[in-house]
Amino acid sequence: MFRSSHPAAIQPALPATTDTAPGGCRQPACRLVRGERETAVRVAIVVASARAVEVCALFAPSRGPACVALARQIAMYLAHVACGLTLTGVGRGFGRDRTTAAHACMVVEEKRDDIAFDALVARLESRLADAREGGRK
């Protein structure tokens, strides 16, 4: 049996970084979560304005009314498809589970058969792409 009381033998060293998450956490996972949350908020702002719901409602712990739930599903879909977050990242960004994010993507994909709904989602994707390109210039 191998036993060591030396902490360095158990824990790998973390890369040095000056980028810290709120609260001063330097763990790489904290920076990732912060990026996921920032992406979720950016997408939620675009979707909330288009669907006439409050941004904070998209992050509420409860499902909320159907109009809010659909807006959240659209936002989760766009965070995954247009912004490239993993389903796990989308779930973390919106304070939900990855399976909820997967379900949201499935619901939106099914609804895209409706021409008007598809046009709405395409318009929102375009807005997000324009915003990303504007930030890179």
RAFENVEN-V12119 format. One line per field, one symbol per residue. phi: phi as a letter, one per 30 degrees, with the letter a starting at -180 (. if undefined). psi: psi as a letter, one per 40 degrees, with the letter a starting at -180 (. if undefined). A space follows every 10 residues. Layout:
BEGIN
phi = ???
psi = ???
END
This chain:
BEGIN
phi = .cbbcddddc cddcddacdc dejidcdedd dddedddddd dedddddddd chbdedddcd dddidedddd ddddddeddd ddcidddddd eddcibdddd dddedddded ddddeddddd ddddededdd dddddcd
psi = hhhhehdded hiiiiiiehi iheehehddd dddddddddd dddddddddd efiidddeei didaiddddd dddddddddd ddeeiidddd dddefiiddd dddddddddd eedhdddddd dddddddddd ddddee.
END
